[in-house]
Every structure is written in C-alpha cells, then in structure tokens.
C-alpha cells in the first residue's frame, strides 16, 4: 500500500473516531477521562517511575494530560517534556514543574519547555515515556498529529524505557497501517483496560 493510500485510510479512521467521541455525552466523556486517569495511577510501571515523560497535546483527539501532570507532581515525580529543535534529531528533555509557565511555542508553533528556565534531564534517566496518539491498535501501532517527531523520539529512548499511551476504548482499532519507520508503543491505557502490545 502506498503512502498516499495509507494517509487516506488513516484520515478515514480518524473521522470515524472523531464522530464516535463527538457522540459521547459530557458525562460519558468525563467518566471515561476519570477512568483513564485512575488506571494510570494504579498502573505499577507508572506508579513506580521516578522520572516520567509526558507530552503537550496538539489535537483534541489526544488525551489531556492536565490531571496526570498535576497528580504526578503532587506525588513527587519528576516530569519531563520533550524539546524539539529545528534539526530533525535535535530532541532534548527538560524538567517541567508548571505547564502554564514553563512552556513556550517553538518555531513550528509546538509547545516545548523553555530551555532558559528548565533543567535538562538526560534521556537515560527517563523511566517511562507517554506517547501521544489519536488512534491505536493492539500491536501498539498509532496514528498521530506529530509529523513523526515522536517516532524519532521513540527511536532515541533507551530500550528499558517503557513507552505507553492513553486513550478511550473508542480510539482502539483492529489494525492501523504502519510504515516501516513508524515506532510502536508497549502499552495503551484506556478507560476499560490496559493493552499490552501483542
């Protein structure tokens, strides 16, 4: 299947997911979000991690990390967010204590840590990395809006760093067409279960 066909197929998948989520009531959305948030802090890998990488959502289909960020800080975790520089492989990680004051927009309009005020964290120190996505399958495949930035990031992370994702059950698909360069996540936490990559 060509890249063009893949893109068309993924766009259709995202349209279906968007419709499913739009059809949920505010109460259902709130309940599902709470269920994911609770599962995250019951999940041993996340609970035991000292340094966790989170993301700043770029699209409404990406799970909001506000509660997880605040609760993680409250529990004494060090939270780091990636800094994507102008060169493709320029990815660094910085400690973030406050999403409102510690982030700035880079040249691509992406919210990244302010290098002047945030402390750099070596990549080898990251225990767990939360990867954004709008759709996932049980093999750990994902569709995202990050133009492969997080694929490059996953490739850089140590093999011992757990790569996890958050989403609603409505965002789990049978199979996502993946190009060979695409990188997979190890686990997905939804409102109903924890999916371990097949």
N, C-alpha and C positions, 0 to 999 in steps of 0.2 A: 504493500500500500504506500502511495506517495505521501510526502509531507503535506501536500495540499489536501489530499483525501483525509489524512489524519486530522488536519485542522478543522475541516468541515464536520467530521464525525464528532470531534470534541466540542465544537460550538453547539451542535445539536444536543449533546449530553448536558452541557451547561444550561441550555434553555429549558430542558426538562427539569433539571434540579431547581433552577430558579423558580419555575412555576410551582413545583411541589412545596418549596419553602414559603412562597407568597401565599399559598393556600392555607398555611397554618395560621391559627388564631394567635393573638398576642399572648394569651395564656399558655398555649401549647409551646410557643417559642421560648417563653420564659421558663417553663417546666423542663424543656429539653436542655436549655442552656445550663440550668442549675444541675441537672443530672450529669452532664459532661464535667462541669466544674467539680462536683463532688467526687466523681470517679477519678479525676486527676490526682486528688489528694489522698485517695485510697490506694492508688497505684504505687506499688513498692519502689519501682525504678525512679519515679518522680519524687516520692516522699523521701527517699534516702539520698537523693542527689544533693550535692553541696553547691555546685555551680550549674545553673541551667540557662540554656539559650532560648529566648523567646523571639517572636517576630512582631513587627508592627503591621496590622492588616492593611492591604492595599485595595480590598474589594469587599463589599457586604457579604459575599459568599464565604469569605474566610472567617473562621471562628474568632470572636472577640476575646482578647487575652487580658482585658482590664482586671477582672476579678482574680484571675490566676496570678497576674503580676503582683497585685496588692497583697494577696494572701501569701504568696511566696516570700515577699519582702518581710511581711509580718512574722513568718516562721523562720527568719534568719538566713534564707538562701541568698546567694549572690546571683543576681540576674544580669545576663549579658545580652546585648543585641548586636547583630552584625552591622559593620560599616562597609558599604560597597563603594569603592573608589572608582575613578574614571577608567582605569585599566581593568580588563576582564578578571584577572586573577588577584586584583587588589581587594582582598576581603580580610578585614580585621574585626576583632571583637572587643567591645567596651562595656564596662560595668555601668548599669543604669539603675538609678535609685528612684527616679520620678519620670514618668512618661511625658508629662507636660513640659518640664523644664530642661530635661537632659537630651531632648531630641531636636534636630534641625532638618530642614529639607536639603538634600544634595542637588547637584545639577540636573538630575533626572526627575526631580520632584518627589523622591522617595525619602521618607522619614528615617534618619540614621542618627546614631549617637553623636553628640558634639565632642569631637576629638580634643578640643581645647580644655574641656572641663571634666571629661570622663576618663577613668583609668583604663588602660588597655589590659585585657585578660589574655594570656597565652592560650592558643587553641587547644593544647594538650590538657588544659585544666577543666575543659567542659565535660561534665558527666553525661548530660542529656541535652539533646537539641530538638526543639519543637519546630517542625517544618510546616509552612502554610500550604493550603490547598483548597480548591473549591469542590473537588470530587476525588474519590479514592476507589481502589478495588482491593480485594482480599490478598492480592500479591504484593501490596504496598505501592502500587502504581498511583500516580496522582496527576490531576490537571490543575494548573496554577496560572496566576497572572504575573509571575515574576520574571518572565523572559529568560528563564534558565539560570537566573542568579543563584537560586537555591540548589540547583543541580551542581553548579560549580562549588558551592559551599559544602554540600554533602560529600563531594569527592575529596575535599580538603580535610574533613573531620577524621579524627583517629577512628580506627575500626572498633575500638572499645566504647566510643560514644554512641549511646542509644539514640536513634532518630525516630521521633514519634510525631503523630499528627492528631488534631482534634477535629471533630465534625459531627453532624447529625446523621442518623441512620439513613435519612433521605439522600445523603451525599455518597452513599456506598453503591457502586455499580458492579455489574458482573465482571466486566473486563474493560480496561482502558487501553487504547492503542498506544504503545510506548515506543519511542525511538530508542535506538541502542544507547545513545548518550544520556538518556534520562536516568536519574538515580531514584531508588526506591526508599520508602521509609520502612522501619522494622515493625512498628505497631501503630494502630489507629484506635483512639478512644472515642467512642460515640456515646449517645445518651442511653444505649441499651447494652453495650458490651465493649470488651477490649479485643480487638482483632490482631492476632499475631500473624505476621507475613507467612504465607503458605510456602 
